[in-house]
Structures are given as structure tokens and as C-alpha cells.
């Protein structure tokens, strides 16, 4: 039987890890954020106003999202960035707005609404330029989520002292990287079944996608294994985790075949922020859904204080 | 046009269009257990759709599995466990990734595209894609035609209803079952797309009529295959299970590891292969 809680998951931290990401953030800062919001009356409801939103991110690429704001309650609202899973398109976050959040569902580059320039396809994103950390497909993708936080910071209806992140799988993994890259802004992270943690260990523990993409890549390019390991170390949540300051909720399925629970436990171990771990026996990648959503909602409400 | 006329017209359209399959080996997805191909076939329209086809290594014929598309832009490739036991065809319908050269599905948006008229509703073409995929799979010499299963959402029921050679069906996460009622329960997508569309000026009567052609309960009586329906609220699904001549319900536990293992074992039992868990214990 696997000892998922105590298994060793190690990732070497590149010497220039901080400089690498500082350079990425500096690149973003050279472009005006230039957010464009268009109200969408037919997508709005009596409870929620919906906007189509876009903004400029890493490399000058324009990225899309959906933004939903409560009609009720009193601004400023807490802000929440919701981050999509690997194969998911972001849905309009009306349910979060109904709970009192100004919620931005980001579609990072490569997602349908943001793939005019960069479109690695699915499967494909995980291994796009995976031999070169400077051009790895995920570089801009990670930074697109950071820039979504910046959009919320510019919104007058958002309380900039109450901004959180929520997502599961890829959304959980990028919650960690984003909280690490905006440590003084993010005040809460809800992180389910985190992907992109222990990236080189995970494919040895599962044959499920998307990690199976790495096994497939190495089947064709076995000599690239060291370069792949070197690249993904820059993107591994375990290397971001120590920089996270915000209270973080991690929830795991103990039989998760997609993101092996060993990697989630490893993430929890290296986080130094206030942290809560919920584990669910006999659960796989849903990691306790749907019941865990109440836990997520309560956690975010405790820290971000929505008023509706 | 009545229900049978509508669907007979889809079959007639497919019958008039050759599938013209092209298979390309996918080396990175080929190993000692299975060989994988990228498949392109012509469906109604005509429209070229994509599939990932894997064939186990060894002497066939093998049981076969058609994975109909989920609601979303991407379908995962078949798990290696499945590729080792079945001939697996994972279909990307028109508009999904890998089948989006001429039409890109929008999310949200796909669920209501052309919905004001049954003849223009996008799901007419999507259903045709599934039927064409089933025909292709059933025609492969590596496939045992007596052991062909289809898994997924309501498109699996629709496919089995129209292609009676299919012997087992497993469905869960239904979107189009009683959709006009279910849309009222929350603002969650994809059913919220129906509410969005109504806000844009359509009428419930109009879209309800279109959706009635696709509700699995109307196709269920024609399904001869053994059918497992994963249900969250048994009462909600009673009419569907009762309408299936060989239907049975599985009460979803929301322990999705447990549920996945049950689903896998049920299907394996139907077609005579060993059960396999995706979670290696």
C-alpha cells in the first residue's frame, strides 16, 4: 500500500528561481494592464452583473476572462480570482458573485477565449517547450493569473485588502504560484487537488492525464529527461510554496489518480503560511466534491468577509 | 417534424456521406500494451471530426469502447488502463479541440447554438458525430461486434438507441435530461446557458421543443443494451431508468474513487475483461 502522506517528493530549487519570476513580472509591468470591461446584459441576472473582461499580460498578449459583480450588498466587495482546471474553460462565476464576491474567472493564454496567439492545444500545454524554462508554455499562463489579480486591484468596487484565489487541480496549483508572486496582496487561497506540484514525481505515480503527457513526451524524447526536470522545477508549486503568506486551504482526495495525493501532502509540508488540510478517503480528483465546496465557501468567507 | 422523422433524417444524411477514415499513428501514445492512432472521419454536414483510436496489442477481436464527448472543449485521451483492455475510440465532436478547424465551439454558448429550431441546433450535428463514430468502431476488424460499449453522458444513450449493435452503456453527468426543469435550480453552467438564452429573447416553449428531441428519456425505450445510469437523486432519475428496457441505477456516493472503481468494474463485467482501478494502491 502507498504511504501517500509520508512519501518523499523532492524538487530541486533553481538558484535563479526568484530572479526568473521577477523578470517575468518585470516584463508584465512594461505593458499597461489596459483592462477592457464590457457589460453583458443577457448574461447578467437580477442578482449579478456580468462583464466580458480582457487585459494585457506577459509578452503584451491580451487575455480574456469573465467578471461577475453582485448587485446587492455594499461595495467595496472582496475580490476573488477563480482559476480553471487543465481541460476546463472558465465559466462565468455568477455563483461566487451571488455569495458577495467580485469574481474574475480568468482564461489564461491557450484557453479558448485567449488563444488567438498562443494555442498549444490539449493535450499539449504541459509539454509545450518543456525543455526550456524561458519559453515553456506555462510561463505566460502562470503570469496571466497574476495579472488577473492586478485587474481586481484596479477596480473601484473591489476592496484591495480582501482578495483571494480559488481553484482546483490546475486552479489549485496556480493558486499557489499566484499567491507566492503576489504575497502581500492575496489574503486567502482555496486549493483543491493541486496540480503542478511535484511535477516530475507525479508521472511516476499515475498514468492519468495530464501528467501522462510527460510520460508520453519522454517516451519519444528519453534523452531530454534532465532538461525537462530542469524546466519544470521553475514551475513547481513546491518551490513557490514557501513564499505564500496567505492562509491556505488544501483539500485532497486520498485516491486521486490525476494529481497523486503524495504531491498534495508534500505541498502542505512546505507551506509556511497559516494552513488547513482536509483529506477525503475513497475520493479521487474531485477531492471531496460536492460537499467540500461548503468548506471552501466557509474558509473564503472567514478570510475575505463577503457581505450579502 | 416528429421525433422519428427527425432522427431518421439524421441517419439518412449519414448514410449518404462516406466516412473516409484516415488513421495516423501516434508514437508517443503507443507502447507495449496498445497502439494509438489519430483518426479523422467525415460526419454529417459534411464535417470532419477527430478521434483517438487505440487498439490493444495481441490477438483480437477485442471488446470496444466508444467514449462520447463530454460538455467542454477538451476530452482527455483514454486512460492506459482502458487502452490495454479495449479498442477505444475517444471522439472529439465538431467544434471541440482537434475538431475545430472550421467551427470552434464556445463555452458558454455551445448548448444554445441554433437552439431555436431543431433543424439548426448544434446538437443535431454532434449527435451525428457520435453515430458516425459508433459506425466506424463497429466496423473495425479488431473489434468483437458483440462486445461494444459506449460511455459518457446522454449522447451515449442516444447513440445506443440509434445503433442497436451496442451491448452496454454507462452514463453519468447528464446535461440534457429534463434540462428545462433543471435549469431553474441554480445559476451553474452549462444549464445556465439556457437561462442566458432566454434572457436574450427566446422562449421557453421554443427551446423546450428543441431539447425534447435530445432528452435521453425519449431515446431510452429504443436502447436494447444493458445500461447503467449514475444517479445523484434517485427520484429525479426514476423516469429515465424505468424507460430503459435494460436499465439499472447506481447511486453515486460522491466518493469518486469508489464510484470510478464501480463504474470500471461494471463495464468490465459486461464485456468480459478484468476490472482495473486508475488509482494504483
Interface residues (C-beta under 8 A of the other chain):
Chain A: X1 X2 X41 X42 X43 X44 X45 X47 X48 X87 X88 X89 X91 X92 X94 X95 X98 X112 X121 X122 X123 X205 X206 X207 X208 X209 X210 X212 X216 X217 X219 X220 X253 X254 X255 X256 X257 X280 X281 X282 X283 X284 X285 X286 X289 X290 X291
Chain B: X27 X28 X29 X31 X72 X73 X74 X75 X76 X77 X79 X80 X81 X97 X98 X104 X106 X107 X108 X186 X187 X188 X189 X190 X192 X195 X196 X197 X199 X200 X253 X254 X255 X256 X257 X258 X260 X277 X278 X279 X280 X281
